[in-house]
Amino acid sequence: MFEGLSPLARDARSWPFEQARALLARILRLRLSDAERDLASVLIHSGKADEAVKTFPALARPVILETGYGPSGLPHLGTFGEVARTTMVRSAFRALTDDAIPTRLIAFSDDMDGLRKVPDNIENKQPLIEDLGKPLTVVRDPFGTHDSFGAHNNARLRAFLDGFGFDYEFVSSTECYKGGRFDATLLTALERFDAIQKVMLPTLGEERRASYSPFLPISPSTGKVLQVPTLERNVEKGTIVFQDEDGSKVEVPVTGGHVKMQWKPDWAMRWTALGVDYEMSGKDLIDSVKASAQICKTLGGAPPEGFNYELFLDENSQKISKSKGNGLSMEDWLRYGAPESLSYYMFQSPKSAKKLYFDVIPKATDEYLQQLDAYPRQEAAKQLDNPVWHVHSGRPPQYGSPVSFSLMLNLVSAANASDKAILWGFLSRYIPGATPESQPLLDRLAGYAINYYDDFVKPTKAFRAPDDKERAAILDLLARLKALPSDCQDAELIQNEVFAVGKDHGFDPLRAWFQALYEVLLGQSQGPRFGSFAAIFGLDRTTALIEEKLG
């Protein structure tokens, strides 16, 4: 699927390809000598990536892209955005290398973290209250469906990612710590304890510095993750000594799941142990990335490539906060818009702050549909920069929707549609042979439009009477539409008549005429092309609507 695209990918300008080129440069720099790198570059840039991999076995080792998840809560829009964007970089890298260099995407769950706070949205809080401070994979599941709260949320994460069709590997922090996958790097961290402290201590306040240790021991007596000083270190034995909650001194190995690292050192340790080549993160973590990168080098690793994306804002330009409940939830978007439109919105300008509230959904949906419609007509080079190439990992669907989302919203409004069957009565007449089965995207859009109309448009509809100038123009339009064949479905012909009326009656700017039509006929200030609306709604119904509103 990605083979043969490398010549186009080298010049593609969209941000995933920029990231892919940086990732490839990292791989060549770290895995090959100068001479090897020069030859490998020539081969890859000449479309012979498969030959480069055969010549240099180091390139056959998979490139690791990682995303992180904190299972103290359920997956959310941020989780989706990070996996979606990382998947876009992965697809671009595969195209850049003709899919000759293997890749893996790890969805890493930090499930050994101690539970610090009981979520507000859980009814059965008592088990969580009693288990505060324990690793998430030890905290009891308040839902009673899994072995632990962490296991429950991990299952939700996997179902969430599977539901969107992401290709990933799930990796559990608990399994890595307890199963020995992190042991070698943890022993290195113990050996280089002072160097890690040298990075971390200047970033902390005076009180925190006095007790800070990169190692968080698990109390043998209470099972809690303890933030306590490391009193002694024994590098040869691979152990640390700390004071337990009962006041006793306890010696434990840093391996085998007896300790967890503080999160910045943990991030660096994970990068090193798993050989992570790429990970992006939010702008709020810039300083954390810098600290973790320094620690990663201290541990003998190479910090991954990546970038810091901007955070989303609500409609008042305030940072979205889960505790405040401002902005959109995952469930909100999927009630009113297709997953594809959400991926499209995530693709757009990730380094620019964007507002994330209900009004962006129709716009994002229609922009996605426009790009999908344009894709088959574009030359191959432009297709790789089309957002839908990235939304669908290089395989956009062959057909989109013959009707825009905004037009569907107006159809719902004019028809007072309460279910999709009413809308399909109009759609099947306008699109001969169309059925929900033959037009699945259109069918989904119909459902989203009904939900959006009921919740946002209908409560704010405000019809008004036309002024004298508008009334005269609308009467003229009524006469012209009645002069057309009653079964006319030529949207362009109808649109031309609407334009002509606006010009003949001196509307300047012309959009004032269309705004008047929408406000008088549909009770809202904007809408789609009126000709397309009338063609689908039917001229007879459109003229009846005009007569009703004129009184």
C-alpha positions in Angstrom: 0.0 0.0 0.0 2.9 2.4 0.8 5.3 1.0 -1.7 6.5 3.3 -4.5 5.5 6.5 -2.7 9.0 7.6 -1.5 9.7 10.0 -4.3 6.5 11.9 -3.5 6.9 11.6 0.2 10.3 13.3 0.1 8.7 16.5 -1.2 5.3 16.3 0.6 4.8 19.4 2.7 2.2 18.3 5.3 3.4 18.1 8.9 3.3 14.3 9.2 5.9 14.0 6.4 8.0 16.7 8.0 8.0 14.6 11.1 8.6 11.4 9.1 11.7 12.9 7.5 13.1 13.9 10.9 12.4 10.4 12.2 14.2 8.8 9.3 17.2 11.1 9.8 17.3 10.0 13.5 17.3 6.3 12.5 20.1 6.7 10.0 22.1 8.9 12.4 21.9 6.5 15.4 22.0 3.1 13.7 24.7 3.6 11.0 28.2 4.9 10.7 28.9 8.0 8.6 29.8 5.9 5.5 26.9 3.6 6.0 24.5 6.5 6.4 25.6 8.1 3.2 25.0 4.9 1.2 21.7 4.1 2.9 20.5 7.7 2.2 21.3 7.3 -1.5 19.5 4.0 -1.7 16.4 5.2 0.2 16.2 8.4 -1.7 16.5 6.5 -5.0 13.5 4.4 -4.1 15.6 1.4 -3.0 14.8 1.3 0.7 14.4 -2.5 0.6 18.0 -2.8 -0.6 19.2 -0.5 2.1 17.5 -2.7 4.7 19.1 -5.8 3.2 22.5 -4.1 3.1 22.3 -2.7 6.7 20.6 -5.1 9.1 20.4 -2.3 11.7 17.6 -0.8 9.6 15.5 -4.0 9.9 15.0 -3.3 13.6 11.5 -1.9 14.0 11.1 1.9 14.5 9.2 2.4 17.8 6.5 5.1 18.0 4.9 5.6 21.4 1.9 7.2 23.0 1.2 7.4 26.7 -2.0 6.8 28.7 -2.7 7.4 32.4 -5.4 4.9 33.4 -6.6 6.8 36.5 -9.4 7.9 34.1 -11.1 6.9 30.9 -9.7 7.5 27.4 -10.6 11.0 26.2 -10.2 13.4 23.3 -6.5 13.9 24.2 -5.9 10.2 24.1 -7.5 10.0 20.7 -5.6 13.0 19.3 -2.2 11.6 20.4 -2.8 8.2 18.9 -4.3 9.6 15.7 -1.5 12.1 15.1 1.2 9.5 15.9 -0.5 7.1 13.5 -0.3 9.8 10.8 3.4 10.2 11.4 3.8 6.4 11.2 1.9 6.2 7.9 4.0 9.1 6.5 7.2 7.3 7.5 6.0 4.1 5.9 5.4 6.0 2.6 8.8 7.8 2.9 10.6 4.4 3.2 8.3 2.4 0.8 7.3 0.4 3.9 10.7 -1.3 3.9 11.7 -0.4 7.5 9.3 -2.0 10.0 7.4 0.2 12.5 5.5 -0.4 15.7 3.2 1.9 17.6 3.1 1.3 21.3 0.2 2.5 23.4 1.8 2.6 26.8 -0.3 2.5 30.0 1.3 4.0 33.1 -0.8 1.7 35.2 1.8 1.2 38.0 1.3 4.8 39.1 -0.2 5.3 42.5 -3.9 6.4 42.6 -3.7 10.0 43.8 -7.3 11.1 43.6 -10.7 9.5 43.4 -12.4 10.5 40.1 -15.6 12.5 40.6 -17.6 10.5 38.0 -17.6 7.2 39.8 -20.5 6.2 42.1 -18.8 3.4 44.0 -16.0 5.4 45.5 -15.3 3.5 48.7 -12.9 0.9 47.2 -10.9 3.7 45.6 -10.9 5.8 48.8 -9.5 2.8 50.8 -6.9 2.0 48.1 -5.6 5.6 47.6 -1.8 5.5 47.0 -1.7 2.0 45.7 -0.7 1.1 42.1 -3.6 1.4 39.7 -3.3 -2.3 38.9 -3.7 -3.1 42.6 -6.6 -0.7 43.3 -9.8 -2.6 43.4 -12.2 -2.1 40.4 -15.3 -0.2 41.6 -17.2 -1.5 38.6 -16.5 -5.1 39.6 -15.6 -6.2 36.1 -11.8 -6.6 36.2 -9.1 -7.5 38.6 -8.2 -3.9 39.3 -9.2 -0.3 38.5 -6.1 -0.1 36.2 -7.1 -3.3 34.4 -10.7 -1.9 33.9 -9.4 1.4 32.4 -6.8 -0.5 30.3 -9.6 -2.6 28.8 -11.6 0.6 28.1 -8.5 2.0 26.3 -8.1 -1.0 24.1 -11.8 -1.1 23.2 -11.6 2.6 22.5 -8.6 2.3 20.2 -9.9 -0.9 18.6 -13.2 0.9 17.9 -11.4 3.5 15.8 -9.4 0.8 14.0 -5.9 1.9 15.2 -3.0 -0.5 14.6 -1.1 -0.5 17.9 0.5 -2.7 20.6 -0.6 -2.3 24.2 2.1 -2.3 26.8 1.5 -2.2 30.5 3.9 -0.4 32.9 3.1 -3.0 35.6 4.0 -5.9 33.3 7.3 -4.2 32.3 8.3 -3.5 35.9 7.3 -6.9 37.3 8.2 -8.9 34.3 11.8 -7.7 34.2 11.6 -5.7 31.0 12.8 -2.6 32.8 15.3 -4.3 35.1 18.6 -3.5 33.2 17.7 0.2 32.8 16.6 0.4 36.4 20.0 -0.9 37.5 21.6 1.7 35.3 19.4 4.4 36.9 20.5 3.2 40.4 24.2 3.4 39.3 23.6 6.9 37.9 21.4 8.1 40.7 23.4 11.3 41.4 23.4 12.3 37.7 19.6 11.9 37.6 19.3 14.0 40.8 21.5 16.7 39.2 18.9 17.0 36.4 15.8 16.9 38.6 16.7 18.8 41.8 17.0 22.2 40.1 13.5 21.8 38.8 12.0 21.4 42.2 11.0 23.6 45.1 13.2 23.7 48.3 10.9 21.4 50.3 10.5 18.9 47.5 14.2 18.8 46.9 14.9 17.7 50.5 12.9 14.5 50.1 13.0 13.8 46.3 14.2 10.5 45.0 13.8 9.2 41.4 12.7 5.8 43.0 9.3 5.4 44.5 9.3 2.2 46.5 6.2 0.0 47.0 5.6 -0.4 50.7 5.8 -4.1 51.7 3.4 -3.3 54.6 0.7 -1.2 52.9 1.3 -1.8 49.2 1.3 2.0 48.6 3.6 3.8 46.2 5.7 6.0 48.5 7.3 9.4 47.8 10.1 9.1 50.4 13.8 9.8 50.4 16.3 7.1 49.4 18.3 6.7 52.6 20.9 4.2 51.2 21.9 2.8 47.8 23.7 -0.5 47.1 24.7 -0.6 43.5 26.3 -4.0 43.7 23.2 -5.6 45.2 20.8 -3.4 43.1 18.9 -2.2 46.2 17.8 0.9 48.0 16.9 1.5 51.6 13.9 3.7 52.7 11.8 4.4 55.7 8.4 2.6 55.5 5.2 4.1 56.8 5.5 2.3 60.1 8.9 3.9 60.7 11.0 0.9 59.9 13.9 0.9 57.5 13.3 -1.4 54.5 15.7 -2.6 51.8 14.2 -3.6 48.4 15.6 -4.3 45.0 14.9 -1.7 42.3 14.0 -4.5 40.0 11.1 -6.9 39.8 8.4 -4.4 40.5 9.5 -3.4 44.0 9.8 0.3 43.0 8.4 2.6 40.4 10.3 5.7 39.1 9.1 9.2 39.4 7.3 10.2 36.2 10.0 12.3 34.5 12.7 9.7 35.2 10.2 7.0 34.4 9.5 8.6 31.0 13.3 8.7 30.3 13.7 5.1 31.6 10.9 3.9 29.3 12.3 5.6 26.3 15.7 3.9 27.0 14.4 0.5 27.9 11.9 0.2 25.0 14.1 2.0 22.4 11.4 4.6 21.7 12.2 6.5 18.5 9.2 8.9 18.4 6.8 10.4 20.9 4.9 13.7 20.8 3.4 15.5 23.7 1.4 18.6 24.7 2.8 22.0 24.9 2.4 22.0 28.7 5.0 19.2 28.9 7.9 21.1 27.2 9.9 21.4 30.4 9.2 17.8 31.3 10.4 16.6 27.9 13.7 18.5 28.3 14.3 17.0 31.7 13.4 13.5 30.6 15.6 13.9 27.5 18.6 14.8 29.7 17.9 11.8 31.9 17.5 9.5 28.9 21.0 10.5 27.8 22.3 9.9 31.3 20.9 6.4 31.1 22.7 5.8 27.8 19.6 6.2 25.6 18.8 8.7 22.8 15.7 10.9 23.4 13.0 10.3 20.7 12.0 12.6 18.0 8.7 14.3 18.3 7.1 17.7 18.8 4.9 19.6 21.3 1.3 20.1 20.1 -0.8 23.0 21.2 -3.6 22.4 23.7 -7.3 22.9 22.8 -9.3 25.8 24.1 -13.0 26.2 24.8 -15.3 28.7 23.0 -14.1 31.4 25.5 -10.4 30.7 24.6 -9.9 29.1 28.0 -7.7 26.0 28.4 -9.9 22.9 28.4 -10.0 21.2 31.8 -11.5 17.8 32.7 -12.2 19.1 36.2 -14.0 22.2 34.9 -15.9 20.2 32.3 -15.5 22.9 29.7 -15.0 22.0 26.0 -16.0 18.7 24.3 -15.8 15.2 25.4 -15.2 12.2 23.1 -18.9 11.2 23.5 -20.0 14.7 22.5 -18.1 14.7 19.2 -19.3 11.2 18.3 -22.9 12.1 18.9 -22.8 15.0 16.4 -20.0 14.1 14.0 -18.2 11.3 12.3 -14.9 9.9 13.7 -13.3 10.9 10.4 -14.2 14.5 11.0 -12.5 14.3 14.4 -9.4 12.9 12.9 -9.5 15.6 10.3 -9.7 18.2 13.0 -6.7 16.6 14.8 -4.7 16.7 11.6 -5.2 20.5 11.1 -2.4 22.6 12.4 -1.4 20.7 15.5 1.1 23.3 16.6 -1.6 26.0 16.6 -4.1 26.5 19.4 -7.6 25.6 18.3 -11.0 26.0 19.9 -12.8 22.7 20.6 -16.5 23.2 21.2 -19.7 22.2 19.5 -19.8 24.7 16.7 -16.6 23.4 15.2 -18.2 20.0 14.4 -20.3 20.9 11.3 -17.4 22.9 9.8 -14.9 20.2 10.4 -17.3 17.6 8.9 -17.9 19.7 5.7 -14.2 20.4 5.3 -13.5 16.7 5.6 -16.1 15.9 3.0 -14.7 18.6 0.6 -11.2 17.1 0.9 -12.6 13.6 0.4 -14.4 14.8 -2.7 -11.3 16.5 -4.1 -8.9 13.6 -3.5 -9.7 11.4 -6.6 -9.2 14.4 -8.9 -5.8 15.4 -7.5 -2.5 14.4 -8.9 -0.6 11.9 -6.8 1.8 14.5 -5.2 -1.1 16.6 -3.9 -3.0 13.5 -2.7 -0.2 12.9 -0.1 -0.8 16.3 1.4 -4.6 16.0 1.4 -5.8 15.5 5.0 -7.9 12.5 4.1 -4.7 10.6 3.1 -3.6 11.0 6.7 -7.0 10.5 8.2 -7.3 7.1 6.5 -3.7 6.0 6.6 -3.2 6.3 2.9 -6.5 4.5 2.0 -9.3 7.1 1.7 -12.7 5.7 0.8 -13.6 5.8 -2.9 -16.8 7.7 -2.2 -17.8 10.4 0.2 -21.1 12.1 0.6 -23.1 13.7 -2.2 -24.7 16.0 0.4 -22.9 18.3 2.8 -23.5 18.2 6.5 -24.7 21.8 6.6 -27.2 21.1 3.8 -28.4 18.1 5.8 -28.9 20.3 8.8 -31.1 22.6 6.8 -33.0 19.7 5.4 -33.7 18.5 8.9 -34.8 22.0 9.9 -37.1 22.5 6.9 -38.6 19.0 7.0 -38.8 19.0 10.8 -37.3 15.6 10.6 -37.2 13.5 13.7 -35.7 10.3 12.3 -33.5 9.3 9.3 -36.4 7.7 7.4 -37.9 11.2 6.8 -34.6 12.4 5.5 -34.1 9.4 3.2 -37.5 10.2 1.7 -35.9 13.3 0.2 -32.4 11.9 -0.3 -33.5 8.8 -2.3 -35.5 11.0 -4.6 -32.6 13.4 -5.2 -30.0 10.6 -5.5 -31.6 7.9 -7.6 -30.9 4.4 -6.3 -29.4 5.7 -3.0 -30.1 3.7 0.1 -28.6 3.7 3.6 -26.7 0.6 2.5 -25.3 2.1 -0.7 -24.5 5.4 1.0 -23.3 4.5 4.6 -21.5 7.8 5.2 -24.6 9.8 4.1 -26.7 7.6 6.4 -24.4 8.3 9.3 -24.5 12.1 8.5 -28.3 12.0 8.6 -28.2 10.7 12.2 -25.6 13.2 13.3 -27.6 16.0 11.7 -30.7 15.1 13.6 -28.9 15.0 16.9 -27.1 18.3 16.2 -30.3 20.0 15.1 -32.3 18.8 18.1 -29.6 19.9 20.6 -28.2 23.1 19.2 -30.1 24.5 16.2 -33.8 24.0 17.2 -33.5 25.7 20.6 -32.0 28.8 19.0 -34.1 29.2 15.9 -35.5 32.7 15.5 -37.7 33.4 12.5 -38.3 37.0 11.4 -40.6 38.8 9.0 -39.0 40.2 5.9 -38.7 44.0 5.4 -40.4 45.5 2.3 -37.3 45.1 0.1 -36.8 41.5 1.2 -40.5 40.7 0.8 -40.5 41.9 -2.8 -37.4 39.9 -3.6 -38.8 36.7 -2.0 -42.1 37.1 -3.9 -40.0 37.5 -7.1 -38.1 34.3 -6.3 -41.3 32.5 -5.5 -42.6 33.4 -9.0 -39.4 32.3 -10.7 -39.3 29.0 -8.9 -43.0 28.3 -9.8 -42.0 28.9 -13.4 -39.6 26.0 -13.3 -40.7 22.4 -13.8 -42.1 21.2 -10.5 -39.8 18.2 -10.6 -36.7 20.2 -11.3 -33.7 19.0 -9.4 -31.0 21.1 -11.1 -29.3 22.7 -8.2 -27.2 25.0 -10.4 -30.3 26.2 -12.3 -32.1 27.0 -9.1 -29.1 28.7 -7.6 -28.8 30.9 -10.7 -32.3 32.1 -10.2 -31.6 32.9 -6.6 -28.5 34.9 -7.6 -30.4 36.7 -10.3 -33.2 37.8 -7.8 -30.6 39.1 -5.4 -28.8 41.1 -8.0 -32.0 42.4 -9.6 -33.3 43.7 -6.3 -30.0 45.5 -5.5 -28.7 43.5 -2.5 -25.1 44.6 -1.8 -23.3 42.6 -0.6 -25.1 39.7 -2.1 -24.7 37.6 1.0 -27.2 39.9 2.7 -29.8 38.4 0.4 -29.0 34.8 1.3 -28.9 35.7 5.0 -32.4 37.2 4.6 -33.6 34.0 3.0 -32.2 31.8 5.8 -33.5 34.0 8.6 -37.0 34.3 7.1 -37.4 30.7 5.9 -35.3 28.7 8.2 -34.9 30.8 11.3 -31.1 30.9 11.2 -28.5 33.4 9.8 -26.6 31.0 7.5 -26.9 27.8 5.6 -25.6 25.9 2.5 -26.2 26.7 -1.2 -29.9 27.5 -1.4 -30.1 25.8 -4.9 -28.9 22.5 -3.5 -31.3 22.8 -0.6 -34.3 23.4 -2.8 -33.3 20.6 -5.2 -33.2 18.1 -2.4 -36.2 19.4 -0.5 -38.2 19.7 -3.7 -39.4 22.8 -5.5 -43.0 22.2 -4.5 -42.1 22.0 -0.8 -39.7 25.0 -1.1 -42.4 27.2 -2.7 -44.9 26.0 0.0 -42.4 26.9 2.7 -41.9 30.4 1.1 -45.7 31.0 1.0 -46.1 29.9 4.6 -43.4 32.2 5.9 -44.7 35.2 3.9 -48.1 34.7 5.4 
